[in-house]
């Protein structure tokens, strides 16, 4: 099992450990003030400290199944949580019992935005022998050429029959080491309205959204999705879906956009080239840098946007940049949080926001944790590998 362990949190973070480093930005500060405070959200973190079944994972993208993102979830609507590599088993006295295993992706459903155990249900696929299995496996995976999916962001597309779209990074092993892998493709996993575990009705769509550029580096679209439409509840909708990627050693953020009705028509996608929207992906220009392979873009009621990320992908800093449009320009990095877990010997990575799980005037933010010697560490402490949460409380007046 050890050789099969691939951690999404270590995905393309080879640029190094920032460890408190602040990367300078030449961007201008936002024109309107943004007053905020940040505090730990232990009530959310505690929901993932579990003793049975699902007991650890990273990833945690959140998708409202209604297709509407809002921080006033009074209707108790359901949010889907996506996880990548996931540990499953029984935990006793903080340690996994013999026989625990790992699958490459799992999910949970959360009703409303109150952090209560009864509002959350975890799911993983169960095989014919009752053993845990993975929900989403590339159709091209074979014994000769084994592949797996790490999951990116997604959304429910109300303009395409309420299909749920999830980005899946296709991973291929090239050796036995932890970093011996490549991610040569990005797929779209499409689920019809009402699809539920084990998702046997999934479609897998090949995309051109893996970027490999001598100029920019390598990476994937799907790191974050902004549905800037009226039906999604966006405060200043322009009718587009924006899809972000994080590429290269500088952790540069790139963005493409498309009308939701044309989401599967990749010839209709357009890519930000620094001046406008080009039909050519090789014209891409970064909109900012120093971000993480998983991130979020959240619209504010005043028409601005918050980019939330882990500074340089792997560091003790949760960062924020503010912009007047989905493609910038962005403010300098505002360091929201210094993760205390870093000083405890844990790596912290891939911060992002969860608007649908937030209260009015707040933004719930998660980040992931793991240790470098993860295989031995998890056997001693089951809590090292699950999301931690903080709350950003803000006032734009």
KAVENBEL-V464954 format. One record per helix or strand of 2 or more residues. SS is the DSSP state (~ for helix, > for strand). FROM is the first residue (numbers start at 0). TO is the last residue. Records with the same first field share a line. If there is no record, write none. Layout:
SS->FROM-TO / FROM-TO
//
This chain:
~->1-3 / 7-9 / 41-47 / 116-118 / 259-261 / 265-267 / 280-282 / 339-343 / 354-356 / 373-379 / 381-383
>->34-39 / 51-63 / 77-91 / 94-95 / 100-102 / 105-110 / 119-122 / 124-125 / 131-132 / 146-156 / 162-172 / 180-190 / 202-205 / 209-212 / 216-227 / 239-246 / 251-258 / 269-271 / 276-277 / 295-298 / 304-309 / 316-322 / 333-337 / 346-353 / 361-369 / 387-394
//
